[in-house]
Amino acid sequence: MRRLLIIGCGDVMRRALPQLVLRWHVLALVRQRDPQLAALGVTQIEGDLDLPETLQRLAGISDAVIHSAPPPAQGTGDTRTRNLLAILRRGKSLPRQLVYISTSGVYGDCGGARVSETRLPAAQSARAARRLDAERRLRQFGRQRGGRCCVSILRAPGIYAADRLPLARLHQRLPLLLATEDSHTNHIHAEDLGRACIAALQRGRPNRVYNVNDDSTLAMGEWFDALADAFALPRAPRLPREEVRRAVPPLQWSFMSESRRLDNTRMKQELNLRLRYPTVAEGIAAAL
């Protein structure tokens, strides 16, 4: 059975594990061992992407890699991806496939335009810039391997699921933008993102980027109104842009200040992925 190494075995990857273990001998890099992973038959390797000396066992042990670990919280680049690639290069054998979960934030603010993968990235936040650094390192890794490693980049927007809905924001009564000033937002259910990783392992093309999002076309206020109505919560107040900027935390404002509508055509045609939750309406209904 082929060996799959998971870097960053968090919520999304754990949703995909029941399918992955049927086809792969799954190994996972962990900071400390987890009985739940052991129960699924996952071989755990203790290590830390911030400590390169702990990663030695990763060299040459896998046929494929799914990299879903986030970059560091500070800095201009992704040192974690740098450390991972350095150890993969030292192996006698290289992974044939590498799937990376990135963010649609690398596109920056697109003024509500429809965005395909051919649009040049223009990361505006430091967080997105670190993701873009990771993407560039990974694609360079794929090119340097002369086609021996198929690198697929999955650019995901807002990830949600029944147990990861932003209901706390509604409880806090944080304001949203007026409808006339609102930003377009995009979503993907965590389960569908996990399935996209599996599809990329099977059908991803070399050094290819994929927008992984559902078919919803919503302004951010519409998303929160739908949540409020579904869970019988008061709708958030609407205020002019400058008042909202002063009222919400900087991280939330960075999301609210960027507007784009992602095109998922390539995901559907090349990865042949049929979403289990094609719109947030299905996702919210499942949460209820």
N, C-alpha and C positions, 0 to 999 in steps of 0.2 A: 504494500500500500504506500502511495506517495506521501511525503511528509510536508505539512503546512505549518509554517511558523507565524503565530499571531503576535504582533507587537502592539500592545494596548488592548487588553482583553476586557473592555468595559461593557457598558449596557448594550450597544449596538451589536458587538461581536458575540456577546452571550446569547442574544436572540437568534443568531445564525448558527451557533454551535451544534444544536441538535441535527441540523442537516449536514454540517461540515464533517462531523465525526463519522458519518456513514460512508464518506468517500475518501477521507484523508486520515492519516495518523497526525493528529493535531498536537503541536507543541505551542506553548505560550510563555512569553517573557513576563514574569511577575516580580513585584518587589517582595512579596511574601506569599507563601503557599495558601491556597484557598480550597477548602474541602469540597465546595460546590463544583469547582473545575475538575477536581480529582474524581468526583462521582460521575462526571460525563466522560471520563477516560482521557482527559487532557494531560499530557506530560508537561509539567511545570518546570521552568528554568528560572531560578532566582537571579535577578540582575537589575540594574538601574541605568537607563539611557543617559543619565547625567554623570555616570561613573564608568568611563570606558573600560577600566580594568575589570569590571564585573561582567563584561559582555563576551569574553573569550570563547565561551562554549557555543556561541551562535554561528561561528564560522563554519560554513560548509555542511550544515546539518539539515537543510530543507530544500525541497524542490520548488516551493512557492512561499511567498510572504504576503500577509495582509498587514499593512502598517496603518494603525488608527490612533497612535499616540499623539497627543497635542504637542505643539512646540512649547518651549519654556515661556513663562509669563513675562519675561523681560528680554531686552536685547533686540538686535536688528535682524538676526538670522536664527535658523532652527538648528541649534547645536546637537539636539537629540537625533535628528535625521542624519546629520553629519557623522555622529558617532556610530550609528547603525550601519551606514554604508561603508564606513572604514572597516568594520569587522567583517561585513559580507564580502568585501574585496579580498580579504585574507584567506578565504576558504578555498580548498582545492577544487570544489565544485560550486558553481553559482546557482542561485535560484533561477528557474526558467520563467517565472512570473512574479510580478510584484504589483500589488494593488494598494493604492494610498487614498485614504479619505481626507480630502481637503475641504475648502469652504468656498462658497460662491462669493464671499466677501472679497476675494482677490480681484473681482471686476470693479470694485468701488461703486461710486454713485453713477448710475447710468440715466438719470432723469426719467425713470419709468419706461425706458426703451426695452424692447424685446431683445434678449441677449442669447446668442448662440456661442458655442465653444470657439468660434473663429475670432471673437472680439478680443482685442489685446487687453490683458489685465492692467488694472490701474489701482492697485491697493492704496487705500487712503488711511486706514488705521494701522498701528504698529502690529496688532494681532494678525491682520490679514497679510501684512508684509512678511511676517515670519512664515506664514503658510506658503506664500509665493516663493520664498527662499527654499523651502522644502521641496516644492514642485520642481523647481529648476535643478536642484541637486539630483533628484530622482530621475528626471528625464535625461540629464547628462549621464547618469549611471547607465541608463538603458542604451543610450547612443554609444557609449564607450564599450559596451559589451558586444557590439557588432551584431545586434539582433538576437543574442543568446538569452537576453532577459527582456520579457515583454512587460513594460511598465504601463499601468493604467491609472489615471488620475480621476477620482470621483469628486466632483465639486458639489457639495451638499449645502443646502440652505438651512432654515430653521428646522431642527429635528424635534419631533414631538411623539408622544405615545400617551396612553391612558395615565401612566404614572409620571409623566413629565410634561404636564400642561402648565402654562404660566398663570395659574389661577391666583397665585399670591399677589401678582401685580394688580389684579382686579380688587382683591381684598384691601390693598394699600391705597386704592383710589388714585393711583398715579394718572395724570392726564394723558390724553392722546391728541394728535393733531386734528385740526378742523378738516372736514372731508375735502374741502377745496385745496388743502395744502398737504394732504396725506401722501405717504410713500407706499409704493407697491411692495409686497412681501411675498416670499415663497416658502414652501414647506415640503417636508418628506417625513413619512412615518418611520420610526426607528426600525421597525420590522422590515419595511421595504428597502431601507438603506442596507441592512444586513443581506437581504436577498440580492441587491445590486452588487455587493462584493462577490457573492457566489457566481453571479452571471459574468462578472468581469474575469474571474478565474477561468471560466469556461470559454468566453467569447471575446474578451477584450483584445483590442488591436494594439500593436507596439507603439509606445510613446503617444498614446491617445488620451485626450481629455473628454470626460463625459459630465454634463450637467445631470445630476440625479435629484429630480424634484417631481412633485405630483402635478396634476393638471389644474389645480386651483389658480384662479386669477383674482387676487384679493388685495385691497388696501389693508394696511395694518389695523386700522380702526374697525374694518369689517371682520377681521379675524377675531379681535377681542370682543366685539359685539356678539359674534356667534357663540363664543365661549360663555359670555355672561348670560345670554338667553338660555343656553343649554343647561347651565348649572344654576339657574335661578339666582343670579347675582346682579347687582346694579351695574348698568353700563358705565364705563369710565367717562369722566368729563372730557369735553373737547375744548381745546384752547388754541390760540394763535401760536405759530412756530416758536417765536422767541420766548414766550411764556413757558412753553413745554420744555425748551432747552434748559431753562433755569430750574425747572421743577424736578427733572428726572436725573438719576445718576449718569455720569459720563458714559459708562459702558452701554447703557440702554439708549442713550442719545446717539451713540455711534451707529446702532442698528436702525434707529428711526430716521436718521439723516440720509440714508442711502436708499435709492429706489430703483428697482429693476424687475423685469419679468423674464424668468428663465425659460428657454426653449429646451424641451427634453426630447426632441425628435431623434437625436443621435442615440440616446439611451434606449429608446424603443426599437429603433431599426437595427442597431448593431449588437446591443446586448440582449435584444429580444426579451426585455423585461416587461412583464404585465403586472402592474401595481395591484397589490391587495387592497390598498386604500388610495384610489385614484384621485380623490379630493379630500379636503379636511372634513367635509360633511360626513363621509364614511368613517373617518378616524374619530370624530367626536361622538358619533352614534355608537361606535364600538366601546368608547370610554364610558358611556352611560350604561 
